């Protein structure tokens, strides 16, 4: 990034003199005589450090610090004043100023101060870029699809994101519930704080409790020191609890307490721990039905489902299949250093006719496999697994060679790609099998 310095001072001679001194150090310097003009330059140019007079015709320089930080949080501000006061100095620093000095001292201090401010601003800028990149990766624009069903889900999620409301994401496995949870977090005021995800089905009840809430030293055999739980790790941020329906009833009671008053007790502790955490939960089960049957706490269900979002299955949004497939083709091709791949008509038809039981996760895995197998710039149906050809409705599916090809694939899959066993089961010679594999491009 260009190391631009902006000087804001209504005394033009002082402004020009200071600009000349700083330019001699190799910096690119911009000048403004009012706060409004300075903010305009700040928006248009690559600025790292602002040197602003406190007494400006249209705004107080100390107050201007706030506006600068709102526009570009990584920019460092040095306030200059002819008559410095302790009160103004304290306020400037509280507003985020890098330093506050009197003009009588600036000849000796300003250049070393500028270098220090530039160093800090460069570091701040790199962090800002990283945070911005992460936010773009996980915000709602990362959710692919133009179907009505997915757009409705995104609209609901974007409305609840800026709040602290608990969210329950419903839908089949593989529909992108964690992607939605991340987007809700990164579009919320908590985006600078941790996003912590926990799959409740991956732990037994005792281990899940210690992972979630932590424990005190000596709480049980092997607890040699205090352990922070994920609830504390997510403090000030968002905790995503996937497969919440797998949590046992005792642990559900503890979670309910967190939702009601943001406190819990660690295993082996007698004191309560207070947190400020937002809960986003997800399940592929019918929690309401399970709650009515006593398999899930009804009171917890009502607390979790304050704002529920149903995520559509991929079969409910078939118009998005090719869009998502193209995205993953591009992503995986770049990953393995292959050229941009395109789909032929047969390949596209197979994807559209397939029943996606694993939803987006299944589609992603299929495309990754296809990219690995692809030799040219176009991917065709013969690269897809056997089961994709069973639902093909075009005329080729009725041809004898297609039936034979599919049967060979089926037997190969059954034998674990054992050619000798496959030829035996098919009742043909091994040489004949190899000839047909070559003929059908199945090698």
C-alpha positions as CSV (number, residue, x, y, z in Angstrom):
1,X,0.0,0.0,0.0
2,X,1.2,3.5,-0.8
3,X,2.5,5.3,2.3
4,X,0.3,8.4,2.0
5,X,0.3,11.1,4.6
6,X,-2.6,13.6,4.9
7,X,-2.1,17.0,6.5
8,X,-5.1,18.9,7.6
9,X,-4.5,22.5,8.7
10,X,-6.3,25.8,7.8
11,X,-3.0,27.7,7.9
12,X,-1.8,27.1,4.4
13,X,1.8,28.2,4.9
14,X,2.3,25.8,7.9
15,X,0.5,23.0,5.9
16,X,2.8,23.5,2.9
17,X,6.0,23.7,5.1
18,X,5.1,20.5,7.0
19,X,4.3,18.8,3.7
20,X,7.7,19.7,2.3
21,X,9.5,18.3,5.4
22,X,7.6,15.0,5.2
23,X,8.0,14.7,1.4
24,X,11.8,14.9,1.9
25,X,11.5,11.6,3.8
26,X,10.0,9.9,0.7
27,X,6.4,9.9,1.7
28,X,3.5,10.9,-0.6
29,X,1.8,13.9,1.0
30,X,-1.8,15.2,0.5
31,X,-3.0,18.6,1.9
32,X,-6.4,19.8,3.1
33,X,-7.5,23.0,4.8
34,X,-10.8,21.9,6.3
35,X,-12.0,18.7,7.9
36,X,-14.6,18.1,5.1
37,X,-11.9,18.4,2.5
38,X,-9.6,16.1,4.5
39,X,-12.3,13.4,4.7
40,X,-12.9,13.6,1.0
41,X,-9.2,13.0,0.3
42,X,-9.1,10.2,2.9
43,X,-11.9,8.4,1.0
44,X,-10.3,8.8,-2.4
45,X,-6.6,8.1,-1.6
46,X,-4.4,5.5,0.1
47,X,-3.7,7.2,3.4
48,X,-1.9,5.6,6.3
49,X,-1.4,8.6,8.6
50,X,-3.3,11.9,9.2
51,X,-1.7,14.9,10.8
52,X,-4.6,17.2,11.8
53,X,-4.7,20.6,13.5
54,X,-7.1,20.7,16.4
55,X,-8.5,24.1,15.5
56,X,-10.1,23.7,12.1
57,X,-12.7,26.1,10.6
58,X,-15.5,23.5,10.3
59,X,-14.7,20.8,12.9
60,X,-12.7,20.2,16.1
61,X,-9.6,18.1,15.2
62,X,-10.1,16.0,18.3
63,X,-13.6,15.1,17.2
64,X,-12.4,14.5,13.6
65,X,-10.4,11.5,14.9
66,X,-13.6,9.6,15.4
67,X,-14.8,10.3,11.8
68,X,-11.4,9.2,10.4
69,X,-11.5,6.0,12.3
70,X,-15.0,5.2,11.2
71,X,-14.0,5.6,7.5
72,X,-10.7,3.8,7.8
73,X,-10.0,2.1,11.1
74,X,-6.4,1.3,10.3
75,X,-5.4,5.0,9.8
76,X,-3.4,6.6,12.6
77,X,-4.0,10.2,13.5
78,X,-1.6,12.7,15.0
79,X,-3.3,15.9,16.5
80,X,-1.4,19.1,16.4
81,X,-2.4,22.2,18.4
82,X,-0.9,25.6,19.2
83,X,-2.3,25.6,22.7
84,X,-2.4,22.0,24.1
85,X,-4.6,21.1,27.1
86,X,-4.5,17.9,29.1
87,X,-8.3,17.6,28.7
88,X,-8.0,17.7,24.8
89,X,-5.1,15.4,24.9
90,X,-6.9,12.8,26.9
91,X,-10.0,13.1,24.7
92,X,-7.9,12.7,21.5
93,X,-6.3,9.5,22.8
94,X,-9.7,8.1,23.8
95,X,-11.0,8.9,20.3
96,X,-8.2,6.8,18.9
97,X,-5.5,9.3,18.1
98,X,-1.9,8.0,17.9
99,X,-0.5,11.1,19.6
100,X,-1.3,14.7,20.6
101,X,1.5,17.3,20.5
102,X,1.8,21.0,20.5
103,X,3.1,22.8,17.4
104,X,6.1,24.2,19.3
105,X,7.4,20.7,19.7
106,X,6.6,19.4,16.2
107,X,10.0,20.3,14.6
108,X,11.9,17.7,16.7
109,X,9.1,15.2,17.2
110,X,7.0,15.1,14.0
111,X,9.3,13.0,11.7
112,X,10.1,10.2,14.2
113,X,6.4,10.2,15.2
114,X,5.3,9.9,11.6
115,X,7.6,6.8,11.1
116,X,6.2,5.2,14.2
117,X,2.6,6.0,13.2
118,X,3.3,4.6,9.6
119,X,4.7,1.3,11.1
120,X,1.6,0.9,13.3
121,X,-0.8,1.8,10.5
122,X,0.9,-0.7,8.1
123,X,0.3,-3.5,10.7
124,X,-3.3,-2.3,11.3
125,X,-3.9,-2.3,7.5
126,X,-2.7,-5.9,7.1
127,X,-5.0,-7.0,9.9
128,X,-7.8,-5.0,8.4
129,X,-7.3,-6.6,5.0
130,X,-7.2,-10.1,6.6
131,X,-10.4,-9.4,8.5
132,X,-12.1,-8.0,5.4
133,X,-11.1,-11.1,3.4
134,X,-12.4,-13.5,6.1
135,X,-15.7,-11.5,6.3
136,X,-16.2,-11.6,2.5
137,X,-15.5,-15.3,2.6
138,X,-18.2,-16.0,5.1
139,X,-20.8,-13.3,4.5
140,X,-24.2,-13.9,2.8
141,X,-22.6,-13.3,-0.6
142,X,-20.8,-16.6,-0.2
143,X,-24.1,-18.5,-0.2
144,X,-24.6,-19.6,-3.8
145,X,-28.0,-19.8,-5.4
146,X,-30.8,-17.8,-7.1
147,X,-33.8,-20.0,-6.4
148,X,-36.7,-18.6,-4.5
149,X,-36.2,-21.0,-1.6
150,X,-32.6,-20.1,-0.9
151,X,-33.1,-16.4,-1.3
152,X,-35.9,-16.5,1.2
153,X,-33.6,-18.3,3.7
154,X,-30.9,-15.7,3.1
155,X,-33.3,-12.8,3.5
156,X,-34.5,-14.2,6.9
157,X,-30.9,-14.8,8.1
158,X,-29.7,-11.3,7.0
159,X,-32.6,-9.7,9.0
160,X,-31.7,-11.6,12.2
161,X,-27.9,-11.3,11.9
162,X,-27.5,-7.8,13.3
163,X,-29.4,-8.8,16.5
164,X,-28.4,-11.0,19.5
165,X,-31.4,-13.3,19.0
166,X,-30.8,-17.0,19.2
167,X,-31.3,-18.7,15.8
168,X,-32.3,-22.3,15.1
169,X,-31.3,-23.6,11.6
170,X,-33.4,-26.5,10.3
171,X,-32.8,-28.7,7.3
172,X,-31.3,-32.0,6.0
173,X,-27.7,-32.9,6.4
174,X,-25.5,-31.1,3.9
175,X,-27.7,-28.1,3.2
176,X,-25.1,-25.6,4.5
177,X,-26.2,-24.9,8.0
178,X,-22.7,-24.0,9.2
179,X,-22.2,-21.7,6.3
180,X,-25.4,-19.9,7.3
181,X,-24.2,-19.8,10.9
182,X,-20.9,-18.2,9.9
183,X,-22.7,-15.7,7.7
184,X,-25.0,-14.7,10.5
185,X,-21.9,-14.2,12.8
186,X,-19.9,-12.2,10.2
187,X,-22.8,-9.9,9.4
188,X,-23.4,-9.2,13.1
189,X,-21.8,-6.6,15.5
190,X,-19.9,-9.7,16.9
191,X,-17.9,-10.3,13.7
192,X,-14.6,-9.2,15.2
193,X,-15.0,-11.7,18.0
194,X,-14.7,-15.5,17.9
195,X,-17.0,-17.8,15.9
196,X,-16.8,-21.3,17.6
197,X,-18.4,-24.4,16.1
198,X,-19.2,-27.6,18.0
199,X,-20.8,-30.7,16.6
200,X,-22.8,-32.2,19.5
201,X,-23.0,-35.7,17.9
202,X,-19.2,-36.0,18.0
203,X,-18.8,-36.5,21.7
204,X,-20.3,-38.7,24.5
205,X,-22.4,-36.8,27.1
206,X,-19.6,-36.4,29.7
207,X,-17.0,-35.3,27.1
208,X,-19.5,-32.9,25.5
209,X,-20.1,-31.2,28.8
210,X,-16.4,-30.7,29.5
211,X,-15.8,-29.4,25.9
212,X,-18.7,-27.0,26.2
213,X,-18.4,-25.7,29.7
214,X,-14.8,-26.6,30.8
215,X,-13.8,-27.9,34.2
216,X,-11.8,-27.1,37.3
217,X,-8.5,-28.8,38.3
218,X,-9.2,-32.0,40.1
219,X,-12.8,-32.3,39.0
220,X,-12.1,-35.8,37.8
221,X,-9.2,-38.2,37.2
222,X,-7.0,-36.6,34.6
223,X,-8.2,-33.0,35.2
224,X,-4.7,-31.7,36.1
225,X,-5.4,-28.1,35.4
226,X,-8.4,-25.7,34.8
227,X,-9.8,-26.0,31.3
228,X,-11.8,-23.3,29.4
229,X,-14.8,-24.6,27.6
230,X,-15.9,-23.5,24.2
231,X,-18.6,-21.4,25.8
232,X,-15.9,-19.2,27.3
233,X,-13.8,-19.4,24.1
234,X,-16.8,-17.9,22.2
235,X,-17.3,-15.1,24.8
236,X,-18.4,-11.8,23.1
237,X,-18.8,-13.9,19.9
238,X,-21.0,-16.7,18.5
239,X,-21.2,-20.3,19.5
240,X,-22.6,-22.6,16.8
241,X,-24.1,-25.9,18.2
242,X,-24.6,-28.3,15.3
243,X,-26.8,-31.4,15.7
244,X,-28.2,-29.9,18.9
245,X,-30.8,-32.7,19.0
246,X,-28.0,-35.1,20.1
247,X,-27.5,-33.3,23.4
248,X,-28.7,-35.2,26.5
249,X,-31.5,-33.8,28.7
250,X,-29.1,-32.9,31.7
251,X,-26.8,-30.9,29.4
252,X,-29.8,-29.2,27.8
253,X,-30.8,-27.9,31.3
254,X,-27.3,-26.3,31.6
255,X,-27.6,-24.8,28.1
256,X,-31.0,-23.4,29.0
257,X,-29.4,-21.5,31.9
258,X,-26.9,-19.9,29.6
259,X,-29.7,-18.8,27.2
260,X,-31.7,-17.3,30.1
261,X,-29.0,-15.5,32.1
262,X,-25.6,-16.1,30.4
263,X,-24.1,-18.0,33.3
264,X,-23.0,-21.6,33.9
265,X,-21.0,-23.7,36.4
266,X,-17.9,-25.6,35.2
267,X,-17.5,-29.2,36.1
268,X,-16.0,-29.3,39.6
269,X,-16.6,-25.6,40.3
270,X,-18.9,-24.0,42.9
271,X,-18.8,-20.5,41.4
272,X,-20.8,-19.4,38.3
273,X,-19.0,-18.2,35.2
274,X,-20.6,-15.3,33.3
275,X,-20.4,-15.0,29.5
276,X,-21.8,-12.9,26.7
277,X,-22.3,-15.3,23.8
278,X,-24.8,-15.7,21.0
279,X,-26.1,-19.2,20.3
280,X,-26.9,-20.4,16.8
281,X,-28.1,-24.0,16.8
282,X,-28.8,-26.5,14.0
283,X,-30.5,-29.8,13.6
284,X,-31.8,-32.2,10.9
285,X,-34.4,-33.6,13.4
286,X,-37.9,-32.5,14.2
287,X,-37.2,-31.0,17.6
288,X,-40.7,-29.9,18.2
289,X,-42.0,-33.5,17.8
290,X,-39.2,-34.8,20.0
291,X,-39.9,-32.2,22.7
292,X,-43.6,-33.2,22.7
293,X,-42.5,-36.8,23.1
294,X,-40.2,-36.0,26.0
295,X,-36.9,-36.6,24.1
296,X,-35.9,-33.0,24.1
297,X,-36.6,-30.3,26.6
298,X,-39.7,-28.3,25.5
299,X,-38.5,-25.1,27.4
300,X,-35.2,-25.3,25.6
301,X,-36.9,-25.9,22.2
302,X,-38.9,-22.7,22.7
303,X,-35.8,-20.7,23.7
304,X,-33.8,-22.0,20.7
305,X,-36.6,-21.5,18.2
306,X,-37.2,-17.8,18.8
307,X,-36.1,-17.4,15.2
308,X,-36.1,-20.5,13.1
309,X,-34.8,-20.7,9.5
310,X,-35.6,-23.7,7.3
311,X,-32.8,-24.4,4.8
312,X,-34.1,-26.0,1.6
313,X,-32.6,-29.3,0.3
314,X,-30.8,-29.3,-3.0
315,X,-33.7,-31.2,-4.5
316,X,-36.0,-28.3,-3.7
317,X,-33.7,-25.9,-5.5
318,X,-32.7,-27.8,-8.6
319,X,-32.2,-24.5,-10.5
320,X,-29.2,-23.9,-8.4
321,X,-27.4,-27.2,-9.1
322,X,-25.5,-26.1,-12.2
323,X,-24.6,-22.8,-10.6
324,X,-23.1,-24.5,-7.6
325,X,-21.4,-27.2,-9.8
326,X,-19.7,-24.5,-11.9
327,X,-18.4,-22.8,-8.7
328,X,-16.8,-26.0,-7.4
329,X,-15.4,-26.9,-10.8
330,X,-13.6,-23.5,-10.8
331,X,-12.5,-23.9,-7.2
332,X,-11.1,-27.5,-7.4
333,X,-9.5,-26.9,-10.9
334,X,-7.5,-24.0,-9.4
335,X,-6.6,-26.2,-6.4
336,X,-5.0,-28.9,-8.6
337,X,-3.6,-26.5,-11.2
338,X,-5.9,-27.5,-14.0
339,X,-7.5,-25.2,-16.6
340,X,-11.0,-23.9,-16.2
341,X,-13.4,-26.8,-16.9
342,X,-16.7,-26.6,-18.7
343,X,-19.6,-29.1,-18.5
344,X,-21.1,-30.8,-21.6
345,X,-24.8,-31.3,-22.0
346,X,-24.8,-34.9,-20.9
347,X,-22.9,-34.0,-17.7
348,X,-25.3,-31.2,-16.9
349,X,-28.3,-33.5,-17.5
350,X,-27.0,-36.1,-15.1
351,X,-26.5,-33.5,-12.4
352,X,-30.1,-32.2,-12.9
353,X,-31.7,-35.6,-12.9
354,X,-29.8,-36.9,-9.9
355,X,-31.5,-37.2,-6.5
356,X,-29.2,-35.3,-4.1
357,X,-29.6,-37.2,-0.9
358,X,-26.4,-35.6,0.5
359,X,-27.3,-32.2,-0.8
360,X,-24.6,-29.6,-1.4
361,X,-22.0,-31.7,0.5
362,X,-22.6,-34.6,-2.0
363,X,-22.4,-32.3,-5.0
364,X,-19.2,-30.8,-3.7
365,X,-17.6,-34.2,-3.3
366,X,-18.8,-35.4,-6.7
367,X,-17.3,-32.3,-8.4
368,X,-14.0,-32.8,-6.6
369,X,-13.8,-36.4,-7.9
370,X,-14.7,-35.3,-11.4
371,X,-12.0,-32.6,-11.5
372,X,-9.3,-35.2,-10.4
373,X,-10.4,-37.6,-13.2
374,X,-10.8,-34.9,-16.0
375,X,-8.1,-34.9,-18.7
376,X,-9.3,-32.2,-21.1
377,X,-11.1,-28.9,-20.7
378,X,-14.6,-30.4,-20.7
379,X,-16.2,-32.8,-18.2
380,X,-18.6,-35.4,-19.5
381,X,-21.1,-37.8,-18.0
382,X,-18.7,-40.7,-18.1
383,X,-16.7,-39.1,-15.3
384,X,-19.6,-39.4,-12.9
385,X,-20.2,-42.4,-10.6
386,X,-22.4,-45.2,-11.8
387,X,-25.5,-44.2,-9.9
388,X,-25.7,-40.9,-11.8
389,X,-26.5,-42.8,-15.0
390,X,-29.5,-44.7,-13.6
391,X,-31.8,-41.7,-13.9
392,X,-30.7,-40.5,-17.3
393,X,-33.7,-39.8,-19.4
394,X,-32.1,-39.0,-22.8
395,X,-32.1,-41.3,-25.8
396,X,-28.6,-42.6,-25.2
397,X,-29.7,-44.3,-22.0
398,X,-31.8,-46.8,-24.2
399,X,-28.9,-47.8,-26.4
400,X,-27.3,-51.3,-25.9
401,X,-23.8,-49.9,-25.5
402,X,-25.0,-47.6,-22.7
403,X,-26.7,-50.5,-20.9
404,X,-23.5,-52.6,-21.3
405,X,-21.3,-49.8,-20.1
406,X,-23.4,-49.3,-17.0
407,X,-23.5,-53.0,-16.2
408,X,-19.6,-53.2,-16.5
409,X,-19.4,-50.2,-14.1
410,X,-21.8,-51.8,-11.7
411,X,-19.8,-55.1,-11.6
412,X,-16.5,-53.2,-11.3
413,X,-17.8,-51.3,-8.3
414,X,-19.0,-54.6,-6.8
415,X,-15.6,-56.2,-7.1
416,X,-13.7,-53.2,-5.9
417,X,-12.2,-52.7,-9.4
418,X,-10.8,-56.2,-9.6
419,X,-10.6,-56.8,-13.3
420,X,-10.1,-60.6,-13.1
421,X,-13.1,-61.1,-10.8
422,X,-15.2,-58.7,-13.0
423,X,-14.5,-60.6,-16.2
424,X,-15.4,-63.9,-14.4
425,X,-18.7,-62.5,-13.2
426,X,-19.5,-61.0,-16.6
427,X,-18.7,-64.3,-18.3
428,X,-16.2,-62.7,-20.7
429,X,-12.4,-63.0,-21.1
430,X,-10.1,-60.6,-19.4
431,X,-8.8,-59.4,-22.8
432,X,-12.4,-58.7,-23.9
433,X,-13.0,-56.7,-20.7
434,X,-9.9,-54.6,-21.2
435,X,-11.0,-53.9,-24.8
436,X,-14.5,-52.8,-23.7
437,X,-13.0,-50.6,-20.9
438,X,-10.9,-48.9,-23.5
439,X,-13.8,-48.6,-25.9
440,X,-16.0,-47.0,-23.3
441,X,-13.2,-44.9,-21.9
442,X,-13.5,-46.5,-18.5
443,X,-9.7,-47.0,-17.9
